[in-house]
Amino acid sequence: MLPKANRVVRAADFRSAVRRGRRVRTPSAVFYRLATEPNRPLRFGFVVSKEVGTAVDRNRLRRRWRALGRHYVDAGRCGEDVVVRALPGAAQRDWGSLSADMRAAIDSPVSSR
């Protein structure tokens, strides 16, 4: 579980990240990365629609992404909001694929707008 300080929870924050953030598309998701103040904690938000699968599949996918995001939070990353929008079929991908997708999206440089 991600601490509350590391979660995007307000609708306005989701909208801001999706509209102004840098978009990185992977086979399992679209990652929207928005640079924030350098001293703010890294925050994650997840959007998983019913097209992805059953409730069990969607919740499992969310839990996996939260666990992967926790790695970056524990590493001390900060100054960014990341919204992850799942694509259909993402729930059938294995842990290694999800991890590789997140690594590809998060480790790429982000520029502040």
C-alpha positions, 0 to 999 in steps of 0.5 A: 500500500502506498502512504496517503502522501504518495497517492493522487486522490483529488480529481483535479490532480488527476486531470492536471496530470493527464492534460499537462503531463508527459505521456509514455505509452507501454503495452499495458498502460499509458503513463502520464508524468507531471513534474511538480515541486522538487520537494514534493513526494512522488505520487501515483494515481491509477485509472483502471476501467471495466474494459480491463477485466473483472473486478478481481482482475482490476484490483489485482492490477492496481495492487501490483502497480502500487507495489511497483510504485512503492519501489520508487517511493522507497528509493526517495524519488520526488517531485512528480505526479504519475497517473497510470491508465490501464489498457485492455489486456493489462490484467493478463500481463505477468509481473515481469512485463508490468515491472518492465513497462513501469520501469520504461515509463518512470525511468525516462527523463521528464521535463517540467513544462 
